[in-house]
């Protein structure tokens, strides 16, 4: 089974001891050394018991094939490696692991704007060279829908590193409606992709609130010498869970949206839910289906409903249904037609 970081660190300490053939390692001495090292680097609360030490020794044997043996000198018992040249640090990477790394790299390389995938690819290549493995399949077998002309991806990696390093960003930002860009000091927390566009969630000093910023509207980005404010405002991981898209207006509440999809589109809706909250309420004899999603109403939801055309009808809330009617009327007017509604 996979080894967690804390266990791996203990294994490395034990490994260091057992490789030291100049010292006899009784269980008591081994336990003292391990706990001394743990306390030094991780605090006294990380001390382990004698039973945990015994379990670690067994795990090293099963997970790494460590040749741990117990030998007797007089009336005392000690531990050592049967092979003094062995070390868990010198165990080669398995070919299967390299295959998995290569597959992960191919997926990452499809995210435009990240050079980290290429850096990982170089690491994998060096490992392959070191251990005489070779990945013959260089043709991707998984492809994502992509937009190669998408603007803003050139800033993606810089913002990613700013989030990791907790840097405040000075961003010159111009909305589509603004005549001139405006400068904001943003404490970045999360990158979000939606509809082939990347967005940044962060705290804005000037507004003293959380905001969403499209990367393709950023004209210039610099690191600001401001003290970073950690995110204590929202749960970034769940911030978008109750919306379709990224638009969240202040004080909006979640609403139950009831929709009826035609028999043409119903199978697709059932197999690819609109939202995590989707529930199938009723299957009609003609093959149409009623579904419910619990979301915040926003422009992205309206656009999604419009994209289904005649194959969807908004049953509630009424104000969303009216919004769709207005959009449909405007669409007819574009073609010189008038709505009967």
Secondary structure as a PSIPRED ss2 file (coil, helix, strand):
# PSIPRED VFORMAT (PSIPRED V4.0)

   1 X C   1.000  0.000  0.000
   2 X C   1.000  0.000  0.000
   3 X C   1.000  0.000  0.000
   4 X C   1.000  0.000  0.000
   5 X H   0.000  1.000  0.000
   6 X H   0.000  1.000  0.000
   7 X H   0.000  1.000  0.000
   8 X H   0.000  1.000  0.000
   9 X H   0.000  1.000  0.000
  10 X H   0.000  1.000  0.000
  11 X H   0.000  1.000  0.000
  12 X H   0.000  1.000  0.000
  13 X H   0.000  1.000  0.000
  14 X H   0.000  1.000  0.000
  15 X H   0.000  1.000  0.000
  16 X H   0.000  1.000  0.000
  17 X H   0.000  1.000  0.000
  18 X H   0.000  1.000  0.000
  19 X H   0.000  1.000  0.000
  20 X C   1.000  0.000  0.000
  21 X C   1.000  0.000  0.000
  22 X C   1.000  0.000  0.000
  23 X C   1.000  0.000  0.000
  24 X C   1.000  0.000  0.000
  25 X E   0.000  0.000  1.000
  26 X C   1.000  0.000  0.000
  27 X H   0.000  1.000  0.000
  28 X H   0.000  1.000  0.000
  29 X H   0.000  1.000  0.000
  30 X H   0.000  1.000  0.000
  31 X H   0.000  1.000  0.000
  32 X H   0.000  1.000  0.000
  33 X H   0.000  1.000  0.000
  34 X H   0.000  1.000  0.000
  35 X H   0.000  1.000  0.000
  36 X H   0.000  1.000  0.000
  37 X H   0.000  1.000  0.000
  38 X H   0.000  1.000  0.000
  39 X H   0.000  1.000  0.000
  40 X H   0.000  1.000  0.000
  41 X H   0.000  1.000  0.000
  42 X H   0.000  1.000  0.000
  43 X C   1.000  0.000  0.000
  44 X H   0.000  1.000  0.000
  45 X H   0.000  1.000  0.000
  46 X H   0.000  1.000  0.000
  47 X C   1.000  0.000  0.000
  48 X C   1.000  0.000  0.000
  49 X C   1.000  0.000  0.000
  50 X H   0.000  1.000  0.000
  51 X H   0.000  1.000  0.000
  52 X H   0.000  1.000  0.000
  53 X H   0.000  1.000  0.000
  54 X H   0.000  1.000  0.000
  55 X H   0.000  1.000  0.000
  56 X H   0.000  1.000  0.000
  57 X H   0.000  1.000  0.000
  58 X H   0.000  1.000  0.000
  59 X H   0.000  1.000  0.000
  60 X H   0.000  1.000  0.000
  61 X H   0.000  1.000  0.000
  62 X H   0.000  1.000  0.000
  63 X H   0.000  1.000  0.000
  64 X H   0.000  1.000  0.000
  65 X C   1.000  0.000  0.000
  66 X C   1.000  0.000  0.000
  67 X C   1.000  0.000  0.000
  68 X E   0.000  0.000  1.000
  69 X E   0.000  0.000  1.000
  70 X E   0.000  0.000  1.000
  71 X E   0.000  0.000  1.000
  72 X E   0.000  0.000  1.000
  73 X E   0.000  0.000  1.000
  74 X C   1.000  0.000  0.000
  75 X C   1.000  0.000  0.000
  76 X E   0.000  0.000  1.000
  77 X E   0.000  0.000  1.000
  78 X E   0.000  0.000  1.000
  79 X E   0.000  0.000  1.000
  80 X E   0.000  0.000  1.000
  81 X E   0.000  0.000  1.000
  82 X C   1.000  0.000  0.000
  83 X C   1.000  0.000  0.000
  84 X C   1.000  0.000  0.000
  85 X C   1.000  0.000  0.000
  86 X C   1.000  0.000  0.000
  87 X C   1.000  0.000  0.000
  88 X H   0.000  1.000  0.000
  89 X H   0.000  1.000  0.000
  90 X H   0.000  1.000  0.000
  91 X C   1.000  0.000  0.000
  92 X C   1.000  0.000  0.000
  93 X C   1.000  0.000  0.000
  94 X C   1.000  0.000  0.000
  95 X H   0.000  1.000  0.000
  96 X H   0.000  1.000  0.000
  97 X H   0.000  1.000  0.000
  98 X H   0.000  1.000  0.000
  99 X H   0.000  1.000  0.000
 100 X H   0.000  1.000  0.000
 101 X H   0.000  1.000  0.000
 102 X H   0.000  1.000  0.000
 103 X H   0.000  1.000  0.000
 104 X H   0.000  1.000  0.000
 105 X H   0.000  1.000  0.000
 106 X H   0.000  1.000  0.000
 107 X H   0.000  1.000  0.000
 108 X H   0.000  1.000  0.000
 109 X C   1.000  0.000  0.000
 110 X C   1.000  0.000  0.000
 111 X C   1.000  0.000  0.000
 112 X C   1.000  0.000  0.000
 113 X C   1.000  0.000  0.000
 114 X C   1.000  0.000  0.000
 115 X C   1.000  0.000  0.000
 116 X H   0.000  1.000  0.000
 117 X H   0.000  1.000  0.000
 118 X H   0.000  1.000  0.000
 119 X H   0.000  1.000  0.000
 120 X H   0.000  1.000  0.000
 121 X H   0.000  1.000  0.000
 122 X H   0.000  1.000  0.000
 123 X H   0.000  1.000  0.000
 124 X H   0.000  1.000  0.000
 125 X H   0.000  1.000  0.000
 126 X H   0.000  1.000  0.000
 127 X H   0.000  1.000  0.000
 128 X H   0.000  1.000  0.000
 129 X H   0.000  1.000  0.000
 130 X H   0.000  1.000  0.000
 131 X H   0.000  1.000  0.000
 132 X C   1.000  0.000  0.000
 133 X C   1.000  0.000  0.000
 134 X C   1.000  0.000  0.000
 135 X C   1.000  0.000  0.000
 136 X C   1.000  0.000  0.000
 137 X C   1.000  0.000  0.000
 138 X C   1.000  0.000  0.000
 139 X C   1.000  0.000  0.000
 140 X C   1.000  0.000  0.000
 141 X C   1.000  0.000  0.000
 142 X C   1.000  0.000  0.000
 143 X C   1.000  0.000  0.000
 144 X C   1.000  0.000  0.000
 145 X C   1.000  0.000  0.000
 146 X C   1.000  0.000  0.000
 147 X C   1.000  0.000  0.000
 148 X C   1.000  0.000  0.000
 149 X C   1.000  0.000  0.000
 150 X C   1.000  0.000  0.000
 151 X C   1.000  0.000  0.000
 152 X C   1.000  0.000  0.000
 153 X H   0.000  1.000  0.000
 154 X H   0.000  1.000  0.000
 155 X H   0.000  1.000  0.000
 156 X H   0.000  1.000  0.000
 157 X H   0.000  1.000  0.000
 158 X H   0.000  1.000  0.000
 159 X H   0.000  1.000  0.000
 160 X H   0.000  1.000  0.000
 161 X H   0.000  1.000  0.000
 162 X H   0.000  1.000  0.000
 163 X H   0.000  1.000  0.000
 164 X H   0.000  1.000  0.000
 165 X H   0.000  1.000  0.000
 166 X C   1.000  0.000  0.000
 167 X C   1.000  0.000  0.000
 168 X E   0.000  0.000  1.000
 169 X E   0.000  0.000  1.000
 170 X E   0.000  0.000  1.000
 171 X E   0.000  0.000  1.000
 172 X E   0.000  0.000  1.000
 173 X E   0.000  0.000  1.000
 174 X C   1.000  0.000  0.000
 175 X C   1.000  0.000  0.000
 176 X C   1.000  0.000  0.000
 177 X C   1.000  0.000  0.000
 178 X C   1.000  0.000  0.000
 179 X C   1.000  0.000  0.000
 180 X C   1.000  0.000  0.000
 181 X C   1.000  0.000  0.000
 182 X E   0.000  0.000  1.000
 183 X E   0.000  0.000  1.000
 184 X E   0.000  0.000  1.000
 185 X E   0.000  0.000  1.000
 186 X E   0.000  0.000  1.000
 187 X E   0.000  0.000  1.000
 188 X E   0.000  0.000  1.000
 189 X E   0.000  0.000  1.000
 190 X E   0.000  0.000  1.000
 191 X E   0.000  0.000  1.000
 192 X E   0.000  0.000  1.000
 193 X E   0.000  0.000  1.000
 194 X E   0.000  0.000  1.000
 195 X C   1.000  0.000  0.000
 196 X C   1.000  0.000  0.000
 197 X E   0.000  0.000  1.000
 198 X E   0.000  0.000  1.000
 199 X E   0.000  0.000  1.000
 200 X E   0.000  0.000  1.000
 201 X E   0.000  0.000  1.000
 202 X E   0.000  0.000  1.000
 203 X E   0.000  0.000  1.000
 204 X E   0.000  0.000  1.000
 205 X C   1.000  0.000  0.000
 206 X C   1.000  0.000  0.000
 207 X C   1.000  0.000  0.000
 208 X C   1.000  0.000  0.000
 209 X E   0.000  0.000  1.000
 210 X E   0.000  0.000  1.000
 211 X E   0.000  0.000  1.000
 212 X E   0.000  0.000  1.000
 213 X E   0.000  0.000  1.000
 214 X E   0.000  0.000  1.000
 215 X H   0.000  1.000  0.000
 216 X H   0.000  1.000  0.000
 217 X H   0.000  1.000  0.000
 218 X E   0.000  0.000  1.000
 219 X E   0.000  0.000  1.000
 220 X E   0.000  0.000  1.000
 221 X E   0.000  0.000  1.000
 222 X E   0.000  0.000  1.000
 223 X E   0.000  0.000  1.000
 224 X E   0.000  0.000  1.000
 225 X C   1.000  0.000  0.000
 226 X C   1.000  0.000  0.000
 227 X C   1.000  0.000  0.000
 228 X C   1.000  0.000  0.000
 229 X C   1.000  0.000  0.000
 230 X C   1.000  0.000  0.000
 231 X C   1.000  0.000  0.000
 232 X C   1.000  0.000  0.000
 233 X C   1.000  0.000  0.000
 234 X C   1.000  0.000  0.000
 235 X C   1.000  0.000  0.000
 236 X H   0.000  1.000  0.000
 237 X H   0.000  1.000  0.000
 238 X H   0.000  1.000  0.000
 239 X C   1.000  0.000  0.000
 240 X C   1.000  0.000  0.000
 241 X C   1.000  0.000  0.000
 242 X C   1.000  0.000  0.000
 243 X C   1.000  0.000  0.000
 244 X C   1.000  0.000  0.000
 245 X C   1.000  0.000  0.000
 246 X C   1.000  0.000  0.000
 247 X C   1.000  0.000  0.000
 248 X C   1.000  0.000  0.000
 249 X C   1.000  0.000  0.000
 250 X C   1.000  0.000  0.000
 251 X C   1.000  0.000  0.000
 252 X C   1.000  0.000  0.000
 253 X C   1.000  0.000  0.000
 254 X C   1.000  0.000  0.000
 255 X E   0.000  0.000  1.000
 256 X E   0.000  0.000  1.000
 257 X E   0.000  0.000  1.000
 258 X E   0.000  0.000  1.000
 259 X E   0.000  0.000  1.000
 260 X E   0.000  0.000  1.000
 261 X E   0.000  0.000  1.000
 262 X C   1.000  0.000  0.000
 263 X H   0.000  1.000  0.000
 264 X H   0.000  1.000  0.000
 265 X H   0.000  1.000  0.000
 266 X H   0.000  1.000  0.000
 267 X H   0.000  1.000  0.000
 268 X H   0.000  1.000  0.000
 269 X H   0.000  1.000  0.000
 270 X H   0.000  1.000  0.000
 271 X H   0.000  1.000  0.000
 272 X C   1.000  0.000  0.000
 273 X C   1.000  0.000  0.000
 274 X C   1.000  0.000  0.000
 275 X C   1.000  0.000  0.000
 276 X C   1.000  0.000  0.000
 277 X C   1.000  0.000  0.000
 278 X C   1.000  0.000  0.000
 279 X E   0.000  0.000  1.000
 280 X E   0.000  0.000  1.000
 281 X E   0.000  0.000  1.000
 282 X E   0.000  0.000  1.000
 283 X E   0.000  0.000  1.000
 284 X C   1.000  0.000  0.000
 285 X C   1.000  0.000  0.000
 286 X C   1.000  0.000  0.000
 287 X C   1.000  0.000  0.000
 288 X C   1.000  0.000  0.000
 289 X E   0.000  0.000  1.000
 290 X E   0.000  0.000  1.000
 291 X E   0.000  0.000  1.000
 292 X E   0.000  0.000  1.000
 293 X E   0.000  0.000  1.000
 294 X E   0.000  0.000  1.000
 295 X E   0.000  0.000  1.000
 296 X C   1.000  0.000  0.000
 297 X C   1.000  0.000  0.000
 298 X C   1.000  0.000  0.000
 299 X H   0.000  1.000  0.000
 300 X H   0.000  1.000  0.000
 301 X H   0.000  1.000  0.000
 302 X H   0.000  1.000  0.000
 303 X H   0.000  1.000  0.000
 304 X H   0.000  1.000  0.000
 305 X H   0.000  1.000  0.000
 306 X H   0.000  1.000  0.000
 307 X H   0.000  1.000  0.000
 308 X C   1.000  0.000  0.000
 309 X H   0.000  1.000  0.000
 310 X H   0.000  1.000  0.000
 311 X H   0.000  1.000  0.000
 312 X E   0.000  0.000  1.000
 313 X E   0.000  0.000  1.000
 314 X E   0.000  0.000  1.000
 315 X E   0.000  0.000  1.000
 316 X E   0.000  0.000  1.000
 317 X C   1.000  0.000  0.000
 318 X H   0.000  1.000  0.000
 319 X H   0.000  1.000  0.000
 320 X H   0.000  1.000  0.000
 321 X H   0.000  1.000  0.000
 322 X H   0.000  1.000  0.000
 323 X H   0.000  1.000  0.000
 324 X H   0.000  1.000  0.000
 325 X H   0.000  1.000  0.000
 326 X H   0.000  1.000  0.000
 327 X H   0.000  1.000  0.000
 328 X H   0.000  1.000  0.000
 329 X H   0.000  1.000  0.000
 330 X H   0.000  1.000  0.000
 331 X H   0.000  1.000  0.000
 332 X H   0.000  1.000  0.000
 333 X H   0.000  1.000  0.000
 334 X H   0.000  1.000  0.000
 335 X C   1.000  0.000  0.000
 336 X C   1.000  0.000  0.000
 337 X C   1.000  0.000  0.000
 338 X C   1.000  0.000  0.000
 339 X C   1.000  0.000  0.000
 340 X C   1.000  0.000  0.000
 341 X C   1.000  0.000  0.000
